[in-house]
Amino acid sequence: MSGHSHLPAHTTDPDDVGHNTSNNPTFEQILEARMSRRGLLKGSFALMATSLLGAGLSSCGGDSASTGGTTTTTPSLTLGFNAVAKSVTDALSVPAGYTATVLLATGDPINTSVPRYKNDGTDTDFDNRSGDHHDGMYYFGMNSAGTGSDANNANRGLMCINHEVAEDLGFMHANGPTDFGAANTNARPTSEIDKEVAAHGVSVVEVVKAGSTFQVNRYSNYNRRITGATVMDISGPAAYDDLMVTAFSTSGSQTRGTVNNCANGYTPWGTYLTCEENWAGYFYRRNDTTRTSKETSSLNRYGVSGSSSGRYNWSRPGVADTAVGMYARWNAGITGATAASDYRNVANTFGWVVEIDPFDIGSTPRKRTALGRFGHEGAWPAKAVAGKPVVFYMGDDARNEYIYKFVSDALWDTADANGGLFAGDKYMDAGKLYAAKFNADGTGTWELLSLSNTTVASYATYTFADAADVVINARLAADAVGATKMDRPEWGAVNPLNGEVYMTLTNNVSSSGRGSNAVPLDAANPRYYADGSNKGNVNGHIIRWKETGSDHAATTFTWDIYLFGAESSAATGVNLSNLTADNDFSSPDGLWFSHAVPGLLWVQTDDGYYTDTTNCMMLAAIPGTVGDGASVTVNNQSVPSGQTSVSTRMGKAAATTNLRRFLVGPKGCEITGIAESPDGKAIFVNIQHPGEGSTSVTDPTKFTSHWPDGGNARPRSATVVITRNDGGKIAV
């Protein structure tokens, strides 16, 4: 099978690099390169219905549990659409009876101050346009007067949309980027740097229902961009710490910008969480040889390489840097006399969960440091229960990294339901941070990352100074407690019916060390097989767990593997979940439990191993419960460590009645990010980097996609709205 194309030869994608050098029995020696993804595309495109998109959009022939101490009954759900066939065409395919409409594409204006996007590389002012690489997102219902929140309003709301990167081939520039190469020492035009920085971050836009679909209200005062240059407050245990001091904030209380905003989260008090994933590769750091051993350990563990020019070379502008380090802040080396005169600590101010209040347009986003610093894929809340802590689940998206949980010290008070950032101060600035350890017998423990845990306090590899040091170097603390190295933790989701937690493990290949003696297979990551030149857990799997006593603050849990990704034609030992042509998939990534249709789960893919057969996709599922399957022995092939057999616990095998393909995207894309209207009659889905693998910015014959505009257009990422033609709820 063909993999996703990678970045141009002169760049290194930080998604492809991991840096776990711990020697935990179940961990890896060096985290590695992530194959596929995050390459290309941009654009803008005003609303268009299916019939107008030409090649762009098409249709295809279409128990009891305890949650927070309460008992609910699983409704009898039935998937109400015909499975969409696998496809490699340059189109977005949805079931018969459904319509997909582009809501907001890269470069589209979010207000009336800029003209329509020309999509030829000459457009400017991304502070007033949609960013690029649409990813995680959330819909916040707005009251009919437009003055505040109404969580149940399905006709008007605010959409918060992540923008992970600026596509690397450079479609947003007329002829591609100048002096882009990682080893290039020349200056880059500041106009290009400014455009790329602004294309990162988050778009907040008001959306209103217009007929059967939605459109962006460009006249809304709520519309705004939060970018790689926006001032951010640092909040929680790391705020004001010496390790956060920079020339921009000599007190260590602020930083500038958020980047690599991958997945997301939301809070019970009505705010949005955007999460900084592969941020480490953005920084320049060369000839930086005077660091202490502790600094070096931290920088290396997070991948802030001593030989990196940064993904985009933003630290080398073609003009004097007079804007308090607007460009110099991307240089993480020692260049001044003290930390207050340079940006040696700047990397410590990235890698956090960032809280945004979409309804408070004058508020400053806050980086919530109590939730730990790592490659945050997202932060997903458990259902808030009065009198109990608020809990968030998080994945560190790199090969052989960990799954985390944050439990607030404060107990949930329903009076804080619309508390905004001040409620965030209460619930997210103090709490307990844990890393997960999965045991072979189907049990697991949450290991506390705190100096009160003697295993952390006495860790020989790195001496933690205080609580701030622990959260700043959460990966090292997780190393200390022996957390389980996972096959690339991505999105999580909490089942609203029973509180069980799901997390995608996208894949892991042999170059990461998985299957070696240093990183052996284990019950939670049991699969290794050869697929041509690719070896390892090529197609990924989805793990799930149930907290003891259905208490999300519990420190023990039971678990199983919900689904193994595979081709339907693969051998039984690979296709362990008995997938068929209607539901086979590879590299699960996005994950979302519907609120409007409790029990309905959505699974999205970011695949580099099945793309000769099908583009990336989204599936609808009605999952069972932890323990509904049986123990299974995974028979592996050619494992370097010789582990041919690994026992694990697997959920009930899939069937087309409970797992079915709903959507297939255009060429080269990743399907990522999902939100819904509160009535469940519209879902929002992101199509990221269509055309990845294109080899020219200016020659349309070398574009691998022209979606969504069609013709010879440059491809662009976009948010689409999917509705049922009969006005019913989606998928059921």
FIPA-694630 format. One record per residue (C-alpha): residue number from 1; residue in three letters; x, y, z. Coordinates in steps of 0.05 Angstrom, whole numbers. Layout:
N
(NUM,'ALA',(X,Y,Z))
...
//
This chain:
732
(1,'MET',(0,0,0))
(2,'SER',(24,70,-15))
(3,'GLY',(36,118,42))
(4,'HIS',(19,192,46))
(5,'SER',(70,235,12))
(6,'HIS',(116,272,59))
(7,'LEU',(142,342,61))
(8,'PRO',(189,369,9))
(9,'ALA',(259,341,14))
(10,'HIS',(285,404,46))
(11,'THR',(239,401,106))
(12,'THR',(230,356,166))
(13,'ASP',(159,347,192))
(14,'PRO',(158,349,268))
(15,'ASP',(100,301,265))
(16,'ASP',(151,250,243))
(17,'VAL',(198,257,301))
(18,'GLY',(193,228,371))
(19,'HIS',(240,235,429))
(20,'ASN',(225,184,483))
(21,'THR',(293,159,507))
(22,'SER',(268,129,571))
(23,'ASN',(285,57,587))
(24,'ASN',(218,38,617))
(25,'PRO',(206,-37,605))
(26,'THR',(147,-21,561))
(27,'PHE',(177,40,528))
(28,'GLU',(220,60,468))
(29,'GLN',(289,86,462))
(30,'ILE',(279,138,409))
(31,'LEU',(212,163,385))
(32,'GLU',(209,167,313))
(33,'ALA',(181,192,250))
(34,'ARG',(109,195,236))
(35,'MET',(93,173,166))
(36,'SER',(44,214,127))
(37,'ARG',(4,274,138))
(38,'ARG',(7,348,149))
(39,'GLY',(33,369,82))
(40,'LEU',(-6,414,40))
(41,'LEU',(-62,457,22))
(42,'LYS',(-99,518,33))
(43,'GLY',(-152,559,7))
(44,'SER',(-217,593,13))
(45,'PHE',(-284,580,-15))
(46,'ALA',(-351,611,-1))
(47,'LEU',(-411,568,13))
(48,'MET',(-429,520,-42))
(49,'ALA',(-479,464,-45))
(50,'THR',(-463,395,-70))
(51,'SER',(-489,407,-139))
(52,'LEU',(-442,467,-149))
(53,'LEU',(-378,432,-129))
(54,'GLY',(-369,388,-189))
(55,'ALA',(-312,342,-171))
(56,'GLY',(-312,370,-101))
(57,'LEU',(-372,336,-68))
(58,'SER',(-414,276,-88))
(59,'SER',(-464,227,-59))
(60,'CYS',(-458,152,-54))
(61,'GLY',(-512,100,-46))
(62,'GLY',(-533,115,29))
(63,'ASP',(-550,-39,564))
(64,'SER',(-547,-6,629))
(65,'ALA',(-487,34,652))
(66,'SER',(-466,80,708))
(67,'THR',(-444,152,695))
(68,'GLY',(-423,195,754))
(69,'GLY',(-467,155,801))
(70,'THR',(-529,156,755))
(71,'THR',(-555,99,714))
(72,'THR',(-576,106,642))
(73,'THR',(-603,56,592))
(74,'THR',(-569,49,525))
(75,'PRO',(-621,67,472))
(76,'SER',(-634,19,415))
(77,'LEU',(-595,54,359))
(78,'THR',(-595,32,286))
(79,'LEU',(-549,61,233))
(80,'GLY',(-596,90,181))
(81,'PHE',(-553,97,119))
(82,'ASN',(-521,53,67))
(83,'ALA',(-446,46,73))
(84,'VAL',(-405,91,28))
(85,'ALA',(-358,53,-17))
(86,'LYS',(-283,62,-13))
(87,'SER',(-257,112,-64))
(88,'VAL',(-194,143,-92))
(89,'THR',(-230,198,-131))
(90,'ASP',(-219,272,-118))
(91,'ALA',(-287,281,-86))
(92,'LEU',(-322,282,-19))
(93,'SER',(-371,224,-17))
(94,'VAL',(-429,220,31))
(95,'PRO',(-488,172,34))
(96,'ALA',(-548,178,-11))
(97,'GLY',(-599,225,20))
(98,'TYR',(-545,271,49))
(99,'THR',(-515,337,26))
(100,'ALA',(-446,365,42))
(101,'THR',(-434,440,38))
(102,'VAL',(-369,478,46))
(103,'LEU',(-375,525,105))
(104,'LEU',(-305,556,112))
(105,'ALA',(-242,541,72))
(106,'THR',(-171,565,80))
(107,'GLY',(-165,639,66))
(108,'ASP',(-240,653,66))
(109,'PRO',(-256,721,97))
(110,'ILE',(-285,718,167))
(111,'ASN',(-307,791,165))
(112,'THR',(-319,845,113))
(113,'SER',(-251,878,117))
(114,'VAL',(-217,833,65))
(115,'PRO',(-238,811,-5))
(116,'ARG',(-255,741,-27))
(117,'TYR',(-196,694,-29))
(118,'LYS',(-164,690,-98))
(119,'ASN',(-126,626,-82))
(120,'ASP',(-67,645,-125))
(121,'GLY',(-17,659,-70))
(122,'THR',(-24,734,-71))
(123,'ASP',(-76,740,-15))
(124,'THR',(-53,772,50))
(125,'ASP',(-81,788,119))
(126,'PHE',(-95,720,150))
(127,'ASP',(-113,756,214))
(128,'ASN',(-180,767,180))
(129,'ARG',(-184,702,141))
(130,'SER',(-194,629,159))
(131,'GLY',(-128,595,177))
(132,'ASP',(-102,532,145))
(133,'HIS',(-103,457,160))
(134,'HIS',(-171,456,194))
(135,'ASP',(-171,406,252))
(136,'GLY',(-208,400,319))
(137,'MET',(-270,443,328))
(138,'TYR',(-331,454,371))
(139,'TYR',(-400,486,363))
(140,'PHE',(-424,532,420))
(141,'GLY',(-498,549,416))
(142,'MET',(-514,624,420))
(143,'ASN',(-578,656,443))
(144,'SER',(-625,684,391))
(145,'ALA',(-607,756,411))
(146,'GLY',(-534,742,396))
(147,'THR',(-512,766,465))
(148,'GLY',(-487,702,497))
(149,'SER',(-491,627,504))
(150,'ASP',(-550,581,494))
(151,'ALA',(-523,511,490))
(152,'ASN',(-588,484,460))
(153,'ASN',(-594,532,401))
(154,'ALA',(-586,491,337))
(155,'ASN',(-596,551,291))
(156,'ARG',(-542,599,313))
(157,'GLY',(-475,588,346))
(158,'LEU',(-401,602,349))
(159,'MET',(-353,553,315))
(160,'CYS',(-283,548,342))
(161,'ILE',(-238,515,290))
(162,'ASN',(-165,495,299))
(163,'HIS',(-114,509,245))
(164,'GLU',(-56,461,255))
(165,'VAL',(-3,484,206))
(166,'ALA',(10,526,144))
(167,'GLU',(16,477,87))
(168,'ASP',(88,462,73))
(169,'LEU',(90,463,-3))
(170,'GLY',(68,535,0))
(171,'PHE',(3,543,-38))
(172,'MET',(-11,606,2))
(173,'HIS',(49,638,-33))
(174,'ALA',(49,655,-106))
(175,'ASN',(110,613,-123))
(176,'GLY',(118,574,-58))
(177,'PRO',(159,596,2))
(178,'THR',(226,631,-5))
(179,'ASP',(288,604,31))
(180,'PHE',(246,550,63))
(181,'GLY',(297,495,70))
(182,'ALA',(314,472,140))
(183,'ALA',(389,478,127))
(184,'ASN',(384,545,92))
(185,'THR',(417,601,130))
(186,'ASN',(389,658,88))
(187,'ALA',(335,706,111))
(188,'ARG',(262,694,94))
(189,'PRO',(215,750,72))
(190,'THR',(176,774,132))
(191,'SER',(113,778,90))
(192,'GLU',(116,703,81))
(193,'ILE',(132,690,155))
(194,'ASP',(75,734,178))
(195,'LYS',(26,699,132))
(196,'GLU',(46,630,156))
(197,'VAL',(45,649,230))
(198,'ALA',(-25,679,222))
(199,'ALA',(-49,616,185))
(200,'HIS',(-38,577,250))
(201,'GLY',(-83,578,312))
(202,'VAL',(-158,583,317))
(203,'SER',(-216,615,279))
(204,'VAL',(-277,636,319))
(205,'VAL',(-336,649,272))
(206,'GLU',(-410,658,282))
(207,'VAL',(-452,609,241))
(208,'VAL',(-526,614,227))
(209,'LYS',(-574,564,197))
(210,'ALA',(-596,586,128))
(211,'GLY',(-648,539,99))
(212,'SER',(-623,468,109))
(213,'THR',(-550,485,121))
(214,'PHE',(-506,536,155))
(215,'GLN',(-466,596,133))
(216,'VAL',(-415,642,166))
(217,'ASN',(-441,710,189))
(218,'ARG',(-385,755,166))
(219,'TYR',(-416,815,202))
(220,'SER',(-412,784,271))
(221,'ASN',(-371,820,324))
(222,'TYR',(-352,752,353))
(223,'ASN',(-311,732,292))
(224,'ARG',(-236,734,306))
(225,'ARG',(-170,698,296))
(226,'ILE',(-124,673,350))
(227,'THR',(-57,659,317))
(228,'GLY',(16,644,325))
(229,'ALA',(26,717,345))
(230,'THR',(-31,727,395))
(231,'VAL',(-11,745,466))
(232,'MET',(-26,688,515))
(233,'ASP',(-28,686,591))
(234,'ILE',(9,630,627))
(235,'SER',(-34,602,682))
(236,'GLY',(-26,548,735))
(237,'PRO',(35,519,770))
(238,'ALA',(86,539,716))
(239,'ALA',(64,613,714))
(240,'TYR',(119,661,738))
(241,'ASP',(169,604,742))
(242,'ASP',(241,618,723))
(243,'LEU',(236,566,667))
(244,'MET',(182,608,633))
(245,'VAL',(221,674,633))
(246,'THR',(235,704,564))
(247,'ALA',(252,772,535))
(248,'PHE',(178,780,518))
(249,'SER',(155,765,589))
(250,'THR',(210,774,641))
(251,'SER',(161,753,695))
(252,'GLY',(146,687,661))
(253,'SER',(71,703,660))
(254,'GLN',(59,709,585))
(255,'THR',(80,684,517))
(256,'ARG',(62,700,446))
(257,'GLY',(25,652,400))
(258,'THR',(-2,582,395))
(259,'VAL',(18,533,340))
(260,'ASN',(5,463,315))
(261,'ASN',(-66,466,342))
(262,'CYS',(-88,395,330))
(263,'ALA',(-147,366,369))
(264,'ASN',(-187,404,420))
(265,'GLY',(-234,401,478))
(266,'TYR',(-289,440,512))
(267,'THR',(-306,454,585))
(268,'PRO',(-369,448,627))
(269,'TRP',(-365,524,637))
(270,'GLY',(-371,540,563))
(271,'THR',(-301,552,538))
(272,'TYR',(-259,522,483))
(273,'LEU',(-194,484,490))
(274,'THR',(-143,483,434))
(275,'CYS',(-83,438,441))
(276,'GLU',(-11,447,419))
(277,'GLU',(14,382,388))
(278,'ASN',(79,380,348))
(279,'TRP',(104,449,369))
(280,'ALA',(177,429,383))
(281,'GLY',(198,430,310))
(282,'TYR',(182,504,302))
(283,'PHE',(244,528,338))
(284,'TYR',(313,545,314))
(285,'ARG',(369,517,357))
(286,'ARG',(439,511,329))
(287,'ASN',(508,517,361))
(288,'ASP',(473,520,429))
(289,'THR',(526,485,470))
(290,'THR',(525,520,537))
(291,'ARG',(462,489,565))
(292,'THR',(462,454,632))
(293,'SER',(452,378,633))
(294,'LYS',(381,388,659))
(295,'GLU',(365,436,603))
(296,'THR',(394,389,552))
(297,'SER',(354,330,579))
(298,'SER',(290,370,575))
(299,'LEU',(303,398,505))
(300,'ASN',(322,330,478))
(301,'ARG',(262,295,510))
(302,'TYR',(216,344,475))
(303,'GLY',(253,343,409))
(304,'VAL',(278,415,409))
(305,'SER',(338,393,369))
(306,'GLY',(406,424,374))
(307,'SER',(413,421,298))
(308,'SER',(345,449,277))
(309,'SER',(329,512,238))
(310,'GLY',(256,504,253))
(311,'ARG',(201,477,208))
(312,'TYR',(191,544,173))
(313,'ASN',(254,582,191))
(314,'TRP',(213,637,224))
(315,'SER',(272,659,266))
(316,'ARG',(308,689,206))
(317,'PRO',(270,749,179))
(318,'GLY',(295,794,125))
(319,'VAL',(288,857,168))
(320,'ALA',(311,879,237))
(321,'ASP',(269,846,291))
(322,'THR',(242,907,328))
(323,'ALA',(176,879,352))
(324,'VAL',(200,851,419))
(325,'GLY',(224,787,388))
(326,'MET',(168,776,338))
(327,'TYR',(217,733,299))
(328,'ALA',(274,722,348))
(329,'ARG',(225,686,394))
(330,'TRP',(230,625,348))
(331,'ASN',(304,619,367))
(332,'ALA',(309,574,429))
(333,'GLY',(384,582,436))
(334,'ILE',(423,624,485))
(335,'THR',(437,691,452))
(336,'GLY',(436,739,511))
(337,'ALA',(466,747,580))
(338,'THR',(404,720,617))
(339,'ALA',(338,685,604))
(340,'ALA',(305,753,608))
(341,'SER',(345,779,549))
(342,'ASP',(334,721,500))
(343,'TYR',(287,663,484))
(344,'ARG',(325,604,513))
(345,'ASN',(262,584,551))
(346,'VAL',(212,598,495))
(347,'ALA',(199,524,481))
(348,'ASN',(175,516,553))
(349,'THR',(118,564,537))
(350,'PHE',(91,516,484))
(351,'GLY',(61,447,489))
(352,'TRP',(1,465,531))
(353,'VAL',(-75,463,531))
(354,'VAL',(-99,533,514))
(355,'GLU',(-166,558,539))
(356,'ILE',(-206,608,498))
(357,'ASP',(-272,641,515))
(358,'PRO',(-309,647,449))
(359,'PHE',(-362,694,478))
(360,'ASP',(-312,743,509))
(361,'ILE',(-279,777,450))
(362,'GLY',(-233,819,493))
(363,'SER',(-206,761,535))
(364,'THR',(-134,736,531))
(365,'PRO',(-126,661,519))
(366,'ARG',(-94,623,577))
(367,'LYS',(-44,566,573))
(368,'ARG',(-66,518,628))
(369,'THR',(-1,489,654))
(370,'ALA',(-31,443,707))
(371,'LEU',(-52,396,650))
(372,'GLY',(21,383,632))
(373,'ARG',(67,399,574))
(374,'PHE',(74,349,518))
(375,'GLY',(49,338,447))
(376,'HIS',(-23,350,464))
(377,'GLU',(-70,319,414))
(378,'GLY',(-131,342,453))
(379,'ALA',(-164,347,522))
(380,'TRP',(-231,312,528))
(381,'PRO',(-276,322,589))
(382,'ALA',(-314,269,626))
(383,'LYS',(-386,288,643))
(384,'ALA',(-385,340,698))
(385,'VAL',(-421,316,761))
(386,'ALA',(-439,364,818))
(387,'GLY',(-395,354,878))
(388,'LYS',(-342,315,840))
(389,'PRO',(-276,336,807))
(390,'VAL',(-273,358,735))
(391,'VAL',(-234,307,694))
(392,'PHE',(-199,313,626))
(393,'TYR',(-166,257,585))
(394,'MET',(-107,272,540))
(395,'GLY',(-62,237,490))
(396,'ASP',(11,254,472))
(397,'ASP',(12,244,397))
(398,'ALA',(79,214,382))
(399,'ARG',(101,142,375))
(400,'ASN',(114,109,442))
(401,'GLU',(85,166,483))
(402,'TYR',(33,165,538))
(403,'ILE',(-40,175,556))
(404,'TYR',(-54,226,612))
(405,'LYS',(-111,247,657))
(406,'PHE',(-122,311,696))
(407,'VAL',(-167,312,758))
(408,'SER',(-184,380,787))
(409,'ASP',(-177,396,860))
(410,'ALA',(-241,438,858))
(411,'LEU',(-307,401,857))
(412,'TRP',(-357,418,803))
(413,'ASP',(-409,470,820))
(414,'THR',(-465,477,769))
(415,'ALA',(-468,552,785))
(416,'ASP',(-403,557,744))
(417,'ALA',(-436,532,680))
(418,'ASN',(-425,598,645))
(419,'GLY',(-364,619,685))
(420,'GLY',(-316,630,627))
(421,'LEU',(-242,637,640))
(422,'PHE',(-252,653,713))
(423,'ALA',(-283,584,722))
(424,'GLY',(-223,557,685))
(425,'ASP',(-179,589,737))
(426,'LYS',(-218,550,790))
(427,'TYR',(-218,481,757))
(428,'MET',(-157,479,712))
(429,'ASP',(-101,513,752))
(430,'ALA',(-97,462,808))
(431,'GLY',(-105,387,806))
(432,'LYS',(-73,320,798))
(433,'LEU',(-38,299,733))
(434,'TYR',(-32,224,719))
(435,'ALA',(-2,179,665))
(436,'ALA',(-33,112,647))
(437,'LYS',(-3,43,658))
(438,'PHE',(-38,-14,622))
(439,'ASN',(-27,-83,654))
(440,'ALA',(-28,-149,616))
(441,'ASP',(-88,-175,655))
(442,'GLY',(-135,-121,630))
(443,'THR',(-128,-76,690))
(444,'GLY',(-92,-9,693))
(445,'THR',(-69,45,740))
(446,'TRP',(-63,120,737))
(447,'GLU',(7,139,761))
(448,'LEU',(11,206,797))
(449,'LEU',(60,257,767))
(450,'SER',(78,296,829))
(451,'LEU',(136,304,877))
(452,'SER',(91,272,929))
(453,'ASN',(102,208,889))
(454,'THR',(170,183,912))
(455,'THR',(181,150,844))
(456,'VAL',(180,219,812))
(457,'ALA',(217,254,868))
(458,'SER',(274,203,866))
(459,'TYR',(280,195,790))
(460,'ALA',(353,187,775))
(461,'THR',(351,211,703))
(462,'TYR',(323,280,718))
(463,'THR',(318,317,785))
(464,'PHE',(253,356,789))
(465,'ALA',(260,422,826))
(466,'ASP',(187,434,842))
(467,'ALA',(115,427,818))
(468,'ALA',(127,474,760))
(469,'ASP',(186,431,736))
(470,'VAL',(141,369,738))
(471,'VAL',(87,398,692))
(472,'ILE',(138,432,646))
(473,'ASN',(172,365,639))
(474,'ALA',(112,320,644))
(475,'ARG',(141,270,594))
(476,'LEU',(201,259,640))
(477,'ALA',(155,251,700))
(478,'ALA',(115,199,661))
(479,'ASP',(181,164,643))
(480,'ALA',(196,162,718))
(481,'VAL',(132,125,736))
(482,'GLY',(138,74,680))
(483,'ALA',(76,94,641))
(484,'THR',(59,50,582))
(485,'LYS',(87,70,515))
(486,'MET',(30,71,466))
(487,'ASP',(24,64,390))
(488,'ARG',(14,140,381))
(489,'PRO',(-43,165,424))
(490,'GLU',(-89,211,385))
(491,'TRP',(-161,231,398))
(492,'GLY',(-202,211,458))
(493,'ALA',(-276,210,471))
(494,'VAL',(-320,195,531))
(495,'ASN',(-384,155,521))
(496,'PRO',(-439,199,552))
(497,'LEU',(-481,137,567))
(498,'ASN',(-433,99,611))
(499,'GLY',(-371,142,620))
(500,'GLU',(-324,93,585))
(501,'VAL',(-265,127,552))
(502,'TYR',(-239,112,481))
(503,'MET',(-173,133,450))
(504,'THR',(-146,121,380))
(505,'LEU',(-76,93,373))
(506,'THR',(-62,112,301))
(507,'ASN',(-5,66,284))
(508,'ASN',(67,48,302))
(509,'VAL',(120,23,254))
(510,'SER',(184,-15,264))
(511,'SER',(228,46,255))
(512,'SER',(200,71,321))
(513,'GLY',(230,12,357))
(514,'ARG',(164,-22,372))
(515,'GLY',(174,-97,372))
(516,'SER',(247,-91,391))
(517,'ASN',(276,-114,458))
(518,'ALA',(278,-41,479))
(519,'VAL',(205,-30,463))
(520,'PRO',(171,-98,465))
(521,'LEU',(99,-111,445))
(522,'ASP',(51,-112,503))
(523,'ALA',(-22,-128,515))
(524,'ALA',(-45,-56,501))
(525,'ASN',(-1,-51,438))
(526,'PRO',(2,-124,416))
(527,'ARG',(7,-124,340))
(528,'TYR',(66,-127,292))
(529,'TYR',(63,-151,221))
(530,'ALA',(95,-138,154))
(531,'ASP',(59,-101,99))
(532,'GLY',(109,-95,42))
(533,'SER',(165,-50,66))
(534,'ASN',(122,-27,125))
(535,'LYS',(128,-66,190))
(536,'GLY',(95,-57,257))
(537,'ASN',(24,-38,277))
(538,'VAL',(12,-7,209))
(539,'ASN',(-63,2,214))
(540,'GLY',(-71,22,287))
(541,'HIS',(-125,6,337))
(542,'ILE',(-173,38,387))
(543,'ILE',(-166,24,461))
(544,'ARG',(-219,38,514))
(545,'TRP',(-225,34,589))
(546,'LYS',(-274,38,646))
(547,'GLU',(-255,73,710))
(548,'THR',(-264,33,774))
(549,'GLY',(-333,47,803))
(550,'SER',(-348,90,742))
(551,'ASP',(-312,145,780))
(552,'HIS',(-269,187,733))
(553,'ALA',(-225,208,791))
(554,'ALA',(-208,135,805))
(555,'THR',(-136,113,800))
(556,'THR',(-150,43,772))
(557,'PHE',(-189,19,712))
(558,'THR',(-204,-41,667))
(559,'TRP',(-192,-40,592))
(560,'ASP',(-196,-75,525))
(561,'ILE',(-182,-61,452))
(562,'TYR',(-247,-38,419))
(563,'LEU',(-225,-45,346))
(564,'PHE',(-163,-63,306))
(565,'GLY',(-155,-27,239))
(566,'ALA',(-142,-71,179))
(567,'GLU',(-158,-84,107))
(568,'SER',(-218,-130,100))
(569,'SER',(-176,-176,56))
(570,'ALA',(-121,-183,108))
(571,'ALA',(-108,-249,142))
(572,'THR',(-148,-265,204))
(573,'GLY',(-88,-253,248))
(574,'VAL',(-85,-181,222))
(575,'ASN',(-160,-168,212))
(576,'LEU',(-175,-186,284))
(577,'SER',(-240,-146,286))
(578,'ASN',(-269,-182,225))
(579,'LEU',(-276,-118,185))
(580,'THR',(-312,-121,118))
(581,'ALA',(-310,-79,55))
(582,'ASP',(-365,-34,86))
(583,'ASN',(-325,-17,148))
(584,'ASP',(-251,-32,140))
(585,'PHE',(-204,25,158))
(586,'SER',(-133,42,174))
(587,'SER',(-100,92,221))
(588,'PRO',(-157,115,266))
(589,'ASP',(-148,187,288))
(590,'GLY',(-208,232,302))
(591,'LEU',(-260,207,351))
(592,'TRP',(-325,236,376))
(593,'PHE',(-386,213,415))
(594,'SER',(-450,249,393))
(595,'HIS',(-486,288,447))
(596,'ALA',(-551,293,407))
(597,'VAL',(-552,218,393))
(598,'PRO',(-524,185,456))
(599,'GLY',(-486,122,440))
(600,'LEU',(-466,142,369))
(601,'LEU',(-391,143,358))
(602,'TRP',(-354,174,299))
(603,'VAL',(-285,149,278))
(604,'GLN',(-241,188,229))
(605,'THR',(-176,166,195))
(606,'ASP',(-109,196,177))
(607,'ASP',(-79,140,136))
(608,'GLY',(-14,130,99))
(609,'TYR',(-20,55,88))
(610,'TYR',(-86,42,53))
(611,'THR',(-88,101,6))
(612,'ASP',(-77,60,-57))
(613,'THR',(-146,30,-42))
(614,'THR',(-184,88,-11))
(615,'ASN',(-177,159,11))
(616,'CYS',(-186,176,85))
(617,'MET',(-254,166,114))
(618,'MET',(-303,173,172))
(619,'LEU',(-344,116,201))
(620,'ALA',(-405,114,246))
(621,'ALA',(-406,63,302))
(622,'ILE',(-450,38,357))
(623,'PRO',(-399,8,405))
(624,'GLY',(-412,-40,461))
(625,'THR',(-378,-38,528))
(626,'VAL',(-311,-56,559))
(627,'GLY',(-308,-131,568))
(628,'ASP',(-360,-149,515))
(629,'GLY',(-310,-190,476))
(630,'ALA',(-259,-242,496))
(631,'SER',(-185,-255,505))
(632,'VAL',(-147,-265,441))
(633,'THR',(-77,-285,422))
(634,'VAL',(-46,-240,369))
(635,'ASN',(1,-280,325))
(636,'ASN',(54,-232,298))
(637,'GLN',(103,-236,241))
(638,'SER',(178,-225,239))
(639,'VAL',(181,-187,305))
(640,'PRO',(253,-165,320))
(641,'SER',(246,-186,393))
(642,'GLY',(217,-253,374))
(643,'GLN',(149,-239,406))
(644,'THR',(107,-279,358))
(645,'SER',(48,-286,406))
(646,'VAL',(17,-233,451))
(647,'SER',(-47,-243,491))
(648,'THR',(-95,-185,498))
(649,'ARG',(-168,-169,510))
(650,'MET',(-210,-150,451))
(651,'GLY',(-280,-122,445))
(652,'LYS',(-336,-156,408))
(653,'ALA',(-320,-163,334))
(654,'ALA',(-349,-110,288))
(655,'ALA',(-408,-120,242))
(656,'THR',(-438,-75,189))
(657,'THR',(-498,-64,235))
(658,'ASN',(-454,-29,286))
(659,'LEU',(-396,-1,244))
(660,'ARG',(-406,29,175))
(661,'ARG',(-368,77,130))
(662,'PHE',(-405,145,126))
(663,'LEU',(-357,189,87))
(664,'VAL',(-296,185,42))
(665,'GLY',(-254,248,29))
(666,'PRO',(-218,275,-32))
(667,'LYS',(-148,255,-53))
(668,'GLY',(-91,264,-3))
(669,'CYS',(-134,290,54))
(670,'GLU',(-141,273,126))
(671,'ILE',(-211,271,156))
(672,'THR',(-207,305,223))
(673,'GLY',(-248,346,271))
(674,'ILE',(-322,337,282))
(675,'ALA',(-376,377,316))
(676,'GLU',(-452,377,313))
(677,'SER',(-512,422,321))
(678,'PRO',(-547,409,387))
(679,'ASP',(-606,376,352))
(680,'GLY',(-561,327,316))
(681,'LYS',(-588,348,248))
(682,'ALA',(-522,376,223))
(683,'ILE',(-451,354,232))
(684,'PHE',(-388,394,217))
(685,'VAL',(-327,356,190))
(686,'ASN',(-258,381,170))
(687,'ILE',(-223,360,107))
(688,'GLN',(-149,374,119))
(689,'HIS',(-94,380,67))
(690,'PRO',(-128,352,5))
(691,'GLY',(-76,344,-49))
(692,'GLU',(-20,323,-2))
(693,'GLY',(33,296,-48))
(694,'SER',(28,352,-99))
(695,'THR',(96,368,-129))
(696,'SER',(86,438,-155))
(697,'VAL',(53,502,-129))
(698,'THR',(43,532,-197))
(699,'ASP',(31,474,-245))
(700,'PRO',(-40,448,-237))
(701,'THR',(-23,383,-272))
(702,'LYS',(22,367,-213))
(703,'PHE',(-32,380,-161))
(704,'THR',(-60,314,-134))
(705,'SER',(-125,348,-115))
(706,'HIS',(-165,409,-136))
(707,'TRP',(-216,403,-80))
(708,'PRO',(-259,439,-61))
(709,'ASP',(-260,490,-119))
(710,'GLY',(-249,441,-175))
(711,'GLY',(-221,457,-243))
(712,'ASN',(-147,476,-239))
(713,'ALA',(-153,507,-171))
(714,'ARG',(-102,500,-116))
(715,'PRO',(-129,452,-63))
(716,'ARG',(-151,479,4))
(717,'SER',(-171,452,72))
(718,'ALA',(-242,465,92))
(719,'THR',(-298,455,142))
(720,'VAL',(-360,423,112))
(721,'VAL',(-431,417,139))
(722,'ILE',(-468,352,127))
(723,'THR',(-544,349,132))
(724,'ARG',(-598,299,115))
(725,'ASN',(-642,318,58))
(726,'ASP',(-704,299,98))
(727,'GLY',(-682,342,156))
(728,'GLY',(-671,284,204))
(729,'LYS',(-616,268,253))
(730,'ILE',(-550,247,223))
(731,'ALA',(-533,173,214))
(732,'VAL',(-592,141,250))
//
